[in-house]
């Protein structure tokens, strides 16, 4: 992810049970690219939405790095 997204770091989020803010009741985790000075907060991250079309180039770059 760091190579594909050119990010400074990565945050890993995994929520359990409704009290832990779990909404999809199966195991999954979120890998969030992080950048110096991004002022990341989980609440802000959950509020941001993007169109799948906007993520195509990033997904292709990530796939390329994972299959290398």
C-alpha positions as CSV (number, residue, x, y, z in Angstrom):
1,X,0.0,0.0,0.0
2,X,2.8,2.4,0.8
3,X,4.3,2.0,-2.7
4,X,1.0,2.0,-4.5
5,X,-0.5,5.0,-2.7
6,X,2.8,6.8,-1.9
7,X,1.6,7.2,1.7
8,X,3.8,7.9,4.8
9,X,2.1,5.1,6.9
10,X,-0.9,2.9,7.3
11,X,-3.6,2.6,9.9
12,X,-5.3,-0.7,10.4
13,X,-8.9,-0.6,11.8
14,X,-10.9,-3.7,12.8
15,X,-14.2,-3.2,14.7
16,X,-15.9,-5.9,16.8
17,X,-19.6,-6.1,17.9
18,X,-22.1,-3.2,17.8
19,X,-20.6,-1.5,20.8
20,X,-17.3,-1.5,18.9
21,X,-19.0,0.2,15.9
22,X,-19.1,-3.0,13.8
23,X,-21.7,-2.8,11.0
24,X,-20.7,-5.7,8.7
25,X,-21.0,-8.8,10.9
26,X,-18.1,-10.8,9.5
27,X,-14.4,-10.4,9.9
28,X,-12.9,-7.6,7.8
29,X,-10.4,-4.9,8.4
30,X,-9.7,-1.5,6.9
31,X,-6.3,-0.4,5.7
32,X,-6.2,3.3,5.6
33,X,-3.3,5.1,3.8
34,X,-1.9,7.9,6.0
35,X,-0.1,11.0,5.2
36,X,2.0,13.4,7.4
37,X,-0.4,16.2,8.5
38,X,-3.6,14.4,7.3
39,X,-5.4,15.1,10.6
40,X,-7.0,11.6,10.4
41,X,-9.7,10.7,12.8
42,X,-11.9,7.6,12.6
43,X,-15.1,9.7,12.7
44,X,-13.9,11.9,9.8
45,X,-12.8,8.8,7.8
46,X,-16.2,7.2,8.2
47,X,-17.9,10.4,6.9
48,X,-15.9,10.5,3.7
49,X,-17.3,8.7,0.7
50,X,-15.9,8.4,-2.8
51,X,-17.2,7.0,-6.0
52,X,-15.9,3.6,-7.0
53,X,-14.8,5.1,-10.4
54,X,-12.5,7.5,-8.5
55,X,-10.7,4.5,-6.9
56,X,-9.9,2.6,-10.1
57,X,-6.3,3.9,-10.7
58,X,-5.5,3.3,-7.0
59,X,-7.0,-0.2,-7.1
60,X,-5.0,-1.1,-10.2
61,X,-1.8,0.2,-8.7
62,X,-2.4,-1.8,-5.5
63,X,-3.2,-4.9,-7.4
64,X,0.0,-4.5,-9.4
65,X,2.1,-4.2,-6.2
66,X,0.4,-7.2,-4.5
67,X,0.9,-9.5,-7.5
68,X,4.6,-8.5,-7.9
